[in-house]
Amino acid sequence: ALMAALPSTAVPGQLQPASPAARAPTPTHMGMPVVIVRMPPSDLAQATFSLSLAPLAAPGESTEGLSVNMDRPRGETVAVALRRLALTVRKKVASRAGKSARGKGPSDTTNHADPTCILLEADGTLVEDLEMRTHAEAWRTGQTLRLELGSVFAPGPSPPASTNADGSAAVAAPGAASVERDLIAEYTVVVNPPAVVLAPLIYNARLVPLVGVPIQPIADALFTDRLTYRWSRQLRPYVQFTPKGSGVGSVRSGSESGSDFENETPWLPCGTTEAYVPTFADLGYALRVEVTPHRGELVGDPDTATYTLSVDKLRAGNTPATLSLREKWIARKGSLHRNGAPAGTADLRVLSYNVLADWYANQPLSISSLFAHVPRRELIARRRLPRALYEIIKHDADIVCLQEVDTVAYEGLFEPAMRARGYGGAHAPKVNGAREGCALFWRLSKLELAAPPTNVPVANLVRRYILGNLPDSPHLPDSSSLPDFPLPASRLRADIGTDGAALGALLLANVPLRDVVLSRVGTIAQLVALRVRDPGGGPDPTPGSERCVVVANTHLFFHPLADHVRLLQTRAILGAIDELRTFHAAKSTGLLAAAIVAGDLNSSPKSGTAALLSCGEVGAEHGVWDHLNVFRWGDRGDRDAEGEVMPPARHAANANAPVTASAGGSSPARRPVGVRAPTRLGRLVAATGWPAFTNHVPGFVETLDYVFVTPADFQSVDGGECDASGAAPMPSLEDVASKGAGGHLPSILFPSDHVSVACDLRLKLRG
């Protein structure tokens, strides 16, 4: 992709002085012109030669377009390529000379001696055996390529103009005769110069940069060991407006791109960091970044990108409402940090937030019904998601679990900004074609990966932890194809749970249920084991005694009649967490890893999912099974009940998702069964509490978002038993009525239709 992006009419990757102002029009190194030889890592790629023919041009001749770019097979010998290069260069130079020579055509502008092209080592010795050596074997940076192409006729200089005695212009005298000129030039060889190409900026460069929110372009670098960044700003008179009748908000410049204003207004340097954090000094300015590739002492061509909209700031009228509501709670972390956690403990702040995927927000049905109360411009991702990111950054959490994160938003906005703030991260798109997924971030100064993050379809976890200990069945894959997570399937415990056999039998007997859980739903689970650094002032932990935390981030299936599907998904996720806790137990003490389950569970506090998590079990009589033999995937051709075709109502407000009635239910194998959490895991505590709501849209107000933790592994920040005392304050219905849009979410003060949930916890490092 990088090579394809380089222009064929230029000489990319030229060696340049470090200062842009000092760059010469012809690429040189140590006073000698440069020939670029590129050999990308792939064996299938060709070797590419690029050189300027300016050293071969006649005095005063224009050098515009006077360059050669030639691709040759990687496997051919260098001698063959040099002969072709010499002939190509002589033909091009002769053609130019012939067009300008008086009375001569291209056919008679050169002598007919064979051109020669030789390769010299840096010490001047001849590189031999080129008839036997391939490009990879022969070319080295610092060599000299000498071209001897014969001679060419070029026009002589024209005589100076003269005037008559009366001052009028005299008839011009004929020019001097053409002269013969030798074609000889030497080039310094540069192999694989450092190169960089910037990906198109997110939202077509029309992201609205916010003060305090890092921005960073995505750079695709090749043959490079480091990149340098030069940020600059330009004052522009931007005017924000909403076109009448269009219903689409936009931001336009008071002067069009390329206008005199833009060309004449200087760009002022403002930063040299990889990610730039706009300040109040940048308000009203557009931002530009120039990225330059380096390898050792070599400096390649830079690439630039411009954020065309001027920097804005969040004011009292558009700062996310949760920040003002939680101002004291957010600031409390500073005092906890200053005082320090007691020895043998570590304070952690966890945040979970469904940020509302752009694809869902801007579907026609969303705009006309579910989000009809929201001004159109407030749904535009380039305005809305930076505010959500600002809210996330201000919470200063150690673990951040996000849902409904578009891949574009993750790569172009969330990941660069969080990385600039010192976080590691991972993104997990859903597996059924939905255009969003989950994202998880962790603070690198406090947490480190104990193993690579795992993004696993929940359907695979169901196969492993609910169906994995059943006899082989024609409905299921054989055991060898079960997901190896984190241990080989052959080492899977036989006792995956006291409820495993009954749940497995239920799935085998209920074909519609099995179809939904294993084939239709694309729910993903992010599972990551993080090793915690000991900040409590105690002795350094001995190897193998470090405490780990297993974090699960997910967004469960949404359908209002599918509480039992979410229950099965949750049970499977708990099975994975239980196995990971054991796998990442402290080797010296045997202390199991702590566990955190976070996300949009699409389940109310009265649901079977909430009961399984908070109580550790759900009885067969629970209402979670009310639609067991009613809900099935519809026959209307809907590709994705989670949103691929019908996205607006992603939660229980949606009564239109595919569902048909079934008369089944009398078979004992299809009757409800009890469900238990893994014994070693037991019940969890809702560390974010049970707020009145976390989702607020017309026709639906409910709590769907949670952070659950293993209570034996955590304390409250005041040293008491693990509970919800560290939960962040939540908005009230009155807050939404006054600060929402039409009394609902999202709005200019609430970037999503969900409210973020967060909590402060104190982890026991030594049990």
C-alpha positions in Angstrom: 0.0 0.0 0.0 2.8 2.3 0.8 4.6 1.7 -2.5 1.4 2.1 -4.5 0.8 5.5 -2.8 4.1 6.9 -4.0 3.7 9.1 -7.1 5.3 7.6 -10.3 6.1 11.0 -11.8 8.3 12.1 -8.9 11.4 10.8 -7.3 10.0 9.8 -3.8 12.2 9.0 -0.9 14.8 11.5 -1.8 17.6 12.3 0.6 16.9 15.7 2.1 18.5 18.1 4.5 16.7 18.2 7.9 15.4 21.8 7.3 12.6 22.0 4.7 13.7 25.5 3.7 17.1 24.2 2.8 16.0 21.5 0.4 17.5 21.6 -3.1 15.3 20.8 -6.2 17.6 18.0 -7.2 18.2 15.2 -4.6 21.9 15.0 -3.7 24.0 13.3 -1.1 27.5 14.7 -0.3 27.2 16.9 -3.4 26.4 14.0 -5.8 23.0 13.2 -7.4 21.1 10.2 -6.0 19.7 7.1 -7.6 17.1 5.4 -5.4 16.9 1.6 -5.4 13.9 0.2 -3.6 13.5 -3.5 -2.8 10.4 -4.0 -0.6 10.5 -7.0 1.8 8.2 -9.1 -0.2 10.0 -11.5 -2.6 7.2 -10.9 -5.1 7.8 -7.2 -5.3 9.9 -5.7 -8.0 13.1 -3.7 -7.7 12.4 0.0 -8.5 15.0 2.5 -9.7 14.3 6.2 -9.5 16.7 9.0 -10.5 16.6 12.6 -11.7 18.2 13.3 -15.2 18.9 16.9 -14.2 22.6 16.3 -14.2 22.4 15.3 -17.9 20.3 18.3 -18.9 21.8 21.0 -21.1 22.6 24.4 -19.5 19.4 26.4 -19.2 17.2 23.4 -20.2 14.1 22.8 -18.1 14.3 19.8 -16.0 10.6 19.4 -15.4 9.6 15.8 -15.8 13.2 14.8 -16.5 13.3 11.7 -14.4 13.3 8.0 -14.7 11.3 5.4 -12.7 11.9 1.8 -13.7 10.6 -1.5 -12.3 12.7 -4.6 -12.8 12.2 -8.3 -11.7 13.8 -9.0 -8.4 15.4 -12.2 -9.7 17.1 -10.8 -12.7 20.8 -10.1 -12.7 22.1 -6.5 -12.1 23.9 -6.4 -15.5 20.6 -6.8 -17.4 19.0 -4.1 -15.3 21.9 -1.7 -15.8 21.9 -2.1 -19.6 18.1 -1.4 -19.7 18.6 1.6 -17.4 21.3 3.0 -19.6 19.3 2.6 -22.8 16.2 4.1 -21.1 18.1 7.2 -19.8 19.8 7.8 -23.2 16.6 7.5 -25.1 14.8 10.0 -22.8 17.6 12.5 -22.8 18.1 12.2 -26.6 14.4 12.7 -27.2 14.4 15.9 -25.2 17.5 17.2 -27.0 16.1 16.3 -30.4 12.9 18.3 -29.8 14.9 21.4 -29.0 17.8 21.0 -31.4 17.5 23.2 -34.6 17.1 21.3 -37.7 17.6 17.9 -36.1 15.2 15.2 -35.1 15.5 12.6 -32.3 17.0 10.1 -34.7 20.2 12.0 -35.3 20.9 13.7 -32.0 23.1 11.0 -30.5 26.0 8.8 -31.7 25.3 5.1 -31.8 27.9 3.8 -29.3 26.6 1.4 -26.8 25.9 3.2 -23.5 27.7 1.9 -20.4 26.6 1.8 -16.8 28.9 0.6 -14.1 28.6 0.2 -10.3 31.5 1.2 -8.0 31.9 0.4 -4.3 32.2 3.3 -1.8 36.0 3.1 -2.1 35.9 3.4 -5.9 36.6 -0.3 -6.7 34.5 -1.9 -9.4 31.6 -4.1 -8.4 32.3 -7.3 -10.4 30.3 -10.3 -11.4 27.1 -8.3 -12.1 26.2 -10.9 -14.7 25.8 -13.4 -11.8 24.5 -11.2 -9.0 20.8 -10.3 -8.2 19.7 -6.9 -7.0 19.5 -8.0 -3.4 23.1 -9.3 -3.6 24.7 -6.3 -5.3 23.2 -3.0 -4.3 24.4 -1.2 -1.2 23.9 2.4 0.0 27.0 4.5 -0.7 27.9 2.9 -3.9 28.4 5.0 -7.1 26.5 4.4 -10.3 28.3 5.9 -13.4 26.4 6.5 -16.6 28.4 7.0 -19.9 25.7 7.4 -22.6 27.7 8.7 -25.6 27.0 12.3 -26.9 24.0 14.4 -27.8 23.5 17.5 -29.9 22.1 20.4 -27.9 21.2 23.9 -29.0 23.9 26.5 -28.5 23.2 29.8 -26.6 21.0 32.4 -28.4 22.7 35.8 -29.1 21.6 38.8 -27.1 18.7 40.8 -28.5 19.5 44.0 -30.3 17.7 47.2 -31.2 17.6 49.5 -34.2 18.8 53.2 -34.1 15.2 54.4 -33.6 14.9 52.1 -30.6 12.7 49.5 -32.2 13.5 45.8 -31.9 15.8 44.4 -34.5 15.1 41.1 -36.3 16.7 38.4 -34.2 19.8 36.9 -35.5 19.9 33.1 -35.9 21.1 31.2 -32.8 24.5 29.6 -32.6 24.8 26.2 -34.1 24.0 23.1 -32.0 26.9 21.7 -30.1 27.8 18.1 -29.2 27.8 17.3 -25.5 29.0 14.2 -23.7 26.4 12.4 -21.5 28.3 11.4 -18.4 26.9 11.4 -14.9 27.6 9.8 -11.5 25.0 9.1 -8.8 25.3 8.0 -5.2 23.3 4.8 -4.6 20.7 4.9 -1.8 19.0 1.5 -1.2 15.5 1.5 0.4 15.4 5.1 1.6 13.1 5.8 4.6 9.6 6.5 3.4 6.3 7.4 5.0 2.7 7.9 3.7 0.0 9.3 6.0 -3.4 7.6 5.8 -6.3 9.9 5.0 -7.4 11.7 8.1 -10.5 10.5 9.9 -13.8 11.9 8.7 -12.1 13.3 5.6 -9.9 15.6 7.7 -13.0 17.3 9.0 -12.7 16.1 12.6 -13.3 19.0 15.0 -10.1 19.1 17.2 -10.8 19.9 20.8 -8.6 21.5 23.3 -7.2 18.8 25.6 -7.9 15.9 23.3 -4.8 14.4 21.6 -4.8 14.0 17.8 -2.4 12.0 15.7 -2.3 10.8 12.1 -1.8 7.2 11.1 1.6 6.8 9.4 2.5 3.9 7.2 6.3 3.8 7.3 8.8 1.6 5.3 12.5 1.2 5.7 12.3 3.5 8.7 13.6 3.3 12.3 12.0 6.5 13.5 9.6 9.3 12.5 9.8 13.0 13.5 6.8 15.3 13.6 6.4 19.0 13.0 3.0 20.5 14.0 2.0 23.9 12.8 -1.1 26.1 13.0 -2.8 28.6 10.7 -5.4 31.1 11.6 -8.5 30.7 9.6 -11.9 32.5 9.8 -14.2 29.5 10.1 -17.9 30.0 10.2 -20.2 27.3 11.6 -23.7 26.9 10.1 -26.5 24.5 9.4 -27.9 24.7 5.8 -31.6 25.5 5.7 -33.7 22.6 4.9 -30.9 20.2 4.6 -31.1 18.8 8.1 -27.4 18.2 7.9 -25.0 20.2 10.1 -21.7 21.2 8.7 -18.7 23.5 9.3 -17.3 25.5 6.4 -14.3 27.8 6.0 -14.9 31.4 5.3 -12.4 31.0 2.5 -12.2 28.1 0.2 -9.2 25.7 0.3 -6.5 27.1 -1.9 -7.7 30.7 -1.6 -5.4 33.7 -1.3 -6.1 33.8 2.4 -5.0 30.2 3.0 -1.9 30.6 0.7 -0.8 33.9 2.2 -1.4 33.2 5.9 1.7 31.7 7.5 1.9 28.3 9.3 3.3 28.8 12.7 5.3 26.0 14.4 3.5 24.7 17.5 4.8 21.2 18.4 7.1 18.3 17.6 5.4 15.4 19.5 3.9 12.3 17.8 0.5 13.2 19.2 -0.5 16.8 19.5 -2.7 18.1 22.3 -4.4 21.3 21.2 -4.2 24.1 23.7 -6.2 27.3 24.2 -3.5 29.1 22.1 -4.7 27.0 19.1 -8.3 28.2 19.3 -9.4 29.4 15.8 -6.5 27.8 14.1 -6.3 24.9 11.7 -3.6 22.3 12.4 -1.1 20.6 10.1 1.4 17.9 10.7 4.5 17.0 8.7 5.9 13.6 9.3 9.5 12.8 8.2 11.0 9.3 8.1 14.5 8.5 9.2 16.8 5.5 9.2 20.2 6.2 10.7 21.5 9.3 9.0 19.2 9.0 6.1 16.2 11.4 5.9 13.3 10.6 3.5 10.6 12.7 2.0 8.0 14.0 4.5 4.3 13.6 4.1 1.8 16.2 5.4 -1.8 16.2 6.6 -4.1 19.1 7.5 -7.0 19.1 9.8 -9.1 21.6 7.9 -11.5 22.6 10.7 -10.2 25.0 13.4 -9.7 24.0 17.0 -12.6 24.3 19.3 -13.1 24.1 23.0 -15.7 22.7 25.3 -17.4 25.5 27.2 -20.0 25.6 30.0 -22.7 25.1 27.4 -21.3 22.0 25.7 -19.1 20.2 28.2 -20.3 16.6 28.9 -22.8 16.8 31.7 -21.2 13.8 33.5 -18.0 15.8 34.1 -19.7 18.6 36.0 -21.8 16.0 37.9 -18.7 14.0 38.8 -16.2 16.8 39.3 -15.5 16.0 43.0 -15.5 12.3 42.4 -13.1 12.6 39.5 -10.8 14.9 41.6 -10.8 12.3 44.4 -8.3 10.2 42.5 -5.7 12.9 42.9 -6.0 12.7 46.7 -5.9 8.9 46.6 -2.7 9.1 44.6 -1.1 11.6 46.9 -1.9 9.6 50.0 -1.0 6.3 48.3 -2.7 3.0 48.7 -1.9 0.9 51.8 0.9 -1.6 51.4 -0.3 -4.7 49.6 -3.0 -3.0 47.7 -3.4 -1.0 44.5 -6.1 1.5 43.6 -7.8 1.1 40.3 -10.4 3.2 38.5 -12.6 1.4 35.9 -14.8 3.0 33.4 -17.3 1.4 31.0 -19.0 3.4 28.2 -21.2 2.6 25.2 -20.2 5.5 22.9 -22.9 5.0 20.3 -21.5 3.7 17.0 -21.7 6.3 14.2 -23.3 3.7 11.8 -26.2 3.2 14.2 -26.6 6.9 14.9 -27.0 7.9 11.3 -29.2 5.3 9.9 -32.4 6.8 8.3 -34.7 5.1 10.8 -32.5 6.3 13.7 -32.7 9.8 12.5 -36.4 9.7 11.9 -37.5 7.9 15.1 -35.1 6.8 17.8 -33.0 10.0 17.6 -35.5 12.4 16.1 -35.2 14.5 19.2 -31.5 15.2 18.5 -30.3 18.1 16.4 -28.8 16.5 13.3 -25.5 18.1 13.7 -25.1 16.7 17.2 -25.2 13.2 15.8 -22.3 13.7 13.4 -19.4 11.6 14.6 -16.7 14.2 13.9 -18.4 16.5 16.4 -19.9 13.9 18.9 -17.1 11.4 19.3 -14.4 13.9 20.3 -16.6 15.0 23.1 -17.0 11.4 24.2 -13.3 10.9 24.1 -12.8 14.1 26.1 -15.2 12.7 28.7 -13.2 9.4 28.8 -9.8 11.2 29.2 -11.1 13.4 32.0 -12.2 10.4 34.0 -8.5 9.3 34.2 -9.4 5.7 34.5 -6.9 2.9 34.7 -9.0 0.4 32.8 -11.4 1.7 30.1 -14.0 -0.6 28.5 -15.8 0.8 25.5 -18.6 -0.6 23.4 -20.0 0.3 19.9 -16.6 1.6 18.7 -16.4 1.8 14.9 -13.1 0.5 13.5 -12.5 3.9 11.8 -13.1 5.7 15.1 -10.8 3.3 17.0 -7.9 3.6 14.6 -8.2 7.3 13.8 -9.4 8.8 17.1 -9.5 6.6 20.2 -6.4 4.5 19.9 -4.0 7.4 19.0 -5.4 9.6 21.7 -5.3 6.9 24.4 -1.8 5.8 23.3 -0.6 9.4 23.7 -2.0 9.4 27.2 0.0 6.3 28.1 -2.5 3.5 27.5 -2.2 0.2 25.7 -5.3 -0.9 23.8 -7.1 -3.5 21.7 -10.2 -3.4 19.4 -12.5 -6.3 18.7 -15.1 -5.9 15.9 -18.1 -8.2 16.0 -17.9 -11.3 13.9 -21.2 -11.1 12.0 -20.4 -8.2 9.8 -21.6 -5.5 12.1 -19.6 -2.3 11.7 -18.6 -1.8 15.4 -17.2 -3.7 18.3 -15.5 -3.3 21.7 -12.4 -1.5 22.7 -10.3 -2.0 25.9 -7.5 0.3 27.2 -5.3 -0.1 30.2 -2.8 2.4 31.8 0.7 1.1 31.1 2.3 2.8 34.1 0.1 0.7 36.4 -0.8 -2.4 34.4 1.1 -4.6 32.0 -0.1 -7.5 29.8 0.3 -10.9 31.3 -0.7 -12.4 28.0 -1.8 -11.0 24.6 -5.4 -9.8 24.6 -7.9 -12.3 23.3 -10.9 -11.3 21.2 -13.2 -14.4 21.0 -16.7 -14.8 19.6 -19.0 -15.7 22.5 -20.4 -18.5 20.3 -17.0 -20.2 20.6 -17.1 -19.8 24.4 -20.6 -21.4 24.4 -19.1 -24.4 22.5 -16.3 -24.6 25.0 -17.8 -24.0 28.4 -21.4 -25.3 27.8 -21.1 -27.9 25.1 -17.4 -28.9 25.6 -18.0 -31.8 27.9 -20.8 -33.4 26.1 -20.4 -36.5 23.9 -19.7 -35.9 20.3 -22.9 -34.8 18.4 -23.7 -34.4 14.7 -24.8 -30.8 15.6 -21.4 -29.8 17.1 -17.8 -29.7 15.9 -15.5 -32.4 17.2 -13.4 -31.5 20.3 -10.3 -30.9 18.2 -11.9 -27.8 16.7 -12.9 -26.2 20.0 -11.1 -22.8 20.6 -7.8 -23.1 22.3 -8.3 -20.5 24.9 -6.1 -20.2 26.9 -5.2 -23.9 27.2 -5.5 -26.6 24.5 -9.0 -28.0 24.4 -7.5 -31.5 25.2 -6.7 -30.1 28.7 -10.2 -28.7 29.3 -11.6 -29.6 32.7 -14.3 -32.3 32.6 -16.3 -30.5 35.3 -17.0 -27.3 33.5 -19.9 -26.7 35.9 -22.7 -28.5 37.6 -25.1 -26.9 35.1 -23.1 -27.7 32.0 -24.8 -31.0 31.1 -28.3 -29.6 31.5 -27.5 -26.5 29.5 -25.8 -28.5 26.8 -28.8 -30.8 26.5 -31.1 -27.8 26.3 -29.0 -26.4 23.4 -28.9 -29.7 21.6 -32.7 -30.2 21.8 -33.7 -26.6 21.0 -32.6 -26.1 17.4 -33.8 -22.5 17.1 -32.0 -21.5 20.3 -28.8 -23.3 19.1 -29.1 -21.5 15.8 -29.2 -18.1 17.4 -26.5 -18.7 20.0 -24.0 -20.5 17.8 -24.6 -19.2 14.3 -26.5 -15.9 14.2 -25.3 -13.7 17.0 -21.9 -12.0 16.5 -21.3 -11.0 20.1 -17.6 -10.6 20.9 -15.8 -10.9 24.3 -12.6 -9.1 24.9 -10.6 -11.0 27.5 -7.3 -9.7 28.8 -5.1 -10.6 31.8 -3.2 -7.6 33.3 -0.4 -7.8 35.7 -0.6 -5.1 38.4 2.5 -3.2 39.6 2.7 -2.9 43.4 2.4 0.8 44.3 1.7 0.4 48.0 5.2 0.8 49.3 5.7 -2.9 50.2 8.7 -5.0 49.4 9.2 -5.8 45.7 7.2 -8.9 44.8 9.2 -12.0 44.2 9.0 -13.5 40.7 5.7 -15.4 40.2 3.9 -13.6 43.0 2.6 -10.6 41.0 -1.2 -10.2 41.1 -3.2 -10.4 37.9 -6.6 -9.0 37.0 -8.7 -10.7 34.3 -10.9 -8.1 32.5 -13.8 -9.1 30.3 -15.4 -6.4 28.1 -18.5 -7.3 26.1 -21.7 -6.0 24.5 -24.4 -8.7 24.8 -27.2 -9.5 22.3 -29.9 -6.9 22.4 -33.3 -8.4 21.6 -36.0 -7.7 24.2 -37.2 -11.3 24.1 -33.7 -12.8 24.3 -32.9 -12.6 28.0 -32.2 -16.3 28.0 -29.7 -15.9 25.1 -27.8 -13.3 27.1 -27.9 -15.6 30.1 -26.2 -18.3 28.1 -23.7 -15.8 26.7 -22.9 -14.6 30.2 -22.5 -18.2 31.6 -20.0 -18.9 28.8 -18.0 -15.7 29.5 -17.9 -16.6 33.2 -16.5 -20.0 32.2 -13.7 -18.3 30.3 -13.0 -15.9 33.2 -12.8 -18.8 35.6 -10.3 -20.7 33.5 -8.2 -17.5 33.0 -8.2 -16.8 36.7 -6.6 -20.2 37.3 -4.2 -19.9 34.4 -2.9 -16.5 35.6 -2.8 -17.4 39.3 0.4 -16.2 41.1 2.8 -19.1 40.7 4.4 -18.8 44.1 1.3 -18.4 46.2 -1.5 -19.9 44.0 -3.6 -16.7 44.5 -6.2 -16.6 41.7 -6.3 -13.6 39.5 -9.0 -11.1 40.3 -11.8 -10.6 37.8 -13.7 -7.6 36.3 -16.7 -8.0 34.0 -17.7 -4.7 32.3 -19.8 -3.6 29.4 -23.2 -3.0 27.9 -25.0 -6.2 29.0 -28.4 -5.2 27.5 -29.9 -6.5 30.7 -31.8 -4.8 33.4 -31.2 -5.3 37.2 -34.1 -7.7 37.2 -32.8 -9.8 34.4 -31.5 -13.3 34.6 -28.0 -12.1 33.5 -27.9 -9.6 36.4 -29.1 -12.4 38.7 -26.4 -14.8 37.6 -23.7 -12.2 38.1 -24.8 -10.8 41.4 -26.2 -14.0 43.0 -24.1 -16.7 41.3 -27.1 -18.6 40.2 -30.5 -18.4 38.4 -33.3 -20.9 39.1 -35.3 -22.7 36.4 -38.4 -20.8 37.6 -36.8 -17.4 36.8 -38.6 -15.2 34.2 -35.4 -15.3 32.1 -36.9 -18.4 30.5 -40.3 -16.9 29.6 -39.4 -16.7 25.9 -37.3 -19.8 25.7 -39.7 -21.5 23.2 -40.9 -18.3 21.6 -37.9 -16.5 20.4 -36.2 -17.6 17.2 -34.4 -16.0 14.3 -37.0 -14.6 12.0 -37.6 -15.6 8.4 -37.8 -12.0 7.0 -34.3 -12.0 5.6 -32.8 -9.9 8.4 -29.1 -10.5 8.2 -28.2 -9.2 11.6 -30.6 -8.7 14.5 -27.9 -6.7 16.2 -28.0 -4.0 13.7 -26.6 -4.9 10.2 -30.0 -4.2 8.6 -32.1 -2.7 11.4 -29.8 -0.8 13.7 -31.7 2.0 15.4 -33.1 0.1 18.4 -30.2 -1.8 19.7 -31.7 -2.5 23.1 -34.9 -3.8 24.6 -36.8 -0.9 23.1 -36.8 -2.7 19.8 -40.0 -4.6 19.2 -39.3 -5.1 15.5 -36.3 -7.5 15.7 -36.8 -10.9 14.0 -38.9 -13.2 16.1 -41.5 -15.8 15.4 -43.7 -17.9 17.7 -43.0 -21.6 18.3 -45.4 -24.1 19.8 -42.6 -26.1 21.3 -42.2 -26.3 25.1 -43.6 -29.6 26.2 -40.5 -31.6 25.6 -38.6 -32.1 28.9 -35.3 -31.4 27.1 -36.6 -27.9 26.1 -37.8 -26.9 29.6 -35.9 -24.3 31.6 -32.9 -25.3 33.7 -31.0 -23.8 36.6 -27.8 -22.0 35.8 -24.9 -21.5 38.2 -21.7 -19.5 37.9 -18.4 -21.5 38.2 -17.9 -22.6 41.8 -14.6 -20.8 42.2 -16.0 -17.6 40.8 -19.3 -17.4 42.7 -21.2 -14.2 42.9 -19.9 -10.9 41.8 -20.5 -7.4 43.2 -21.9 -4.6 41.0 -19.1 -2.0 41.8 -21.0 0.7 39.8 -24.2 0.0 41.7 -27.7 -0.2 40.4 -28.4 3.3 39.0 -31.9 4.3 37.8 -30.8 4.2 34.2 -27.8 4.2 31.9 -29.8 4.3 28.6 -32.4 6.9 28.0 -34.2 7.1 24.6 -37.8 7.8 23.7 -39.9 4.8 24.9 -37.1 3.2 26.9 -35.3 4.1 30.1 -33.3 1.4 31.7 -30.0 0.3 33.3 -27.9 -1.8 30.9 -24.3 -1.0 31.7 -22.3 -2.4 34.6 -18.9 -3.1 36.2 -18.9 -6.4 38.2 -15.9 -7.6 40.3 -14.9 -10.6 42.4 -15.6 -9.3 46.0 -12.9 -11.4 47.7 -10.2 -9.6 45.6 -11.3 -6.0 46.1 -12.0 -3.5 48.8 -13.7 -0.2 48.8 -11.2 2.7 48.7 -11.9 3.5 52.3 -10.8 -0.1 53.3 -14.2 -1.6 53.8 -15.8 -4.5 52.1 -16.2 -4.4 48.3 -19.4 -2.6 47.4 -20.6 0.2 45.3 -19.4 3.0 47.5 -16.7 3.9 45.0 -19.2 4.3 42.1 -19.2 7.5 40.2 -22.4 9.7 40.6 -25.0 9.2 38.0 -27.3 11.8 36.4 -30.9 11.9 37.5 -34.0 11.9 35.4 -34.2 15.7 36.1 -30.7 16.1 34.8 -31.6 14.5 31.5 -34.8 16.5 31.3 -32.9 19.7 31.6 -29.7 18.8 29.8 -30.8 16.2 27.3 -32.3 16.8 23.9 -36.0 16.8 24.2 -35.6 15.1 27.5 -33.6 12.2 26.2 -30.1 11.1 25.1 -27.9 11.8 23.3 -27.6 15.6 23.3 -24.9 18.2 23.1 -24.2 17.5 26.8 -24.5 13.7 26.5 -22.5 12.4 23.5 -24.1 9.0 23.6 -27.5 7.5 24.3 -25.8 5.7 27.2 -24.3 7.2 30.3 -20.8 6.1 31.2 -20.4 4.1 34.5 -17.2 4.2 36.6 -15.9 3.1 40.0 -12.9 3.3 42.2 -11.6 0.0 43.6 -8.8 -1.2 45.9 -7.2 -4.4 44.7 -5.7 -6.8 47.3 -2.3 -7.7 45.9 -1.6 -10.5 48.4 -5.0 -11.9 49.0 
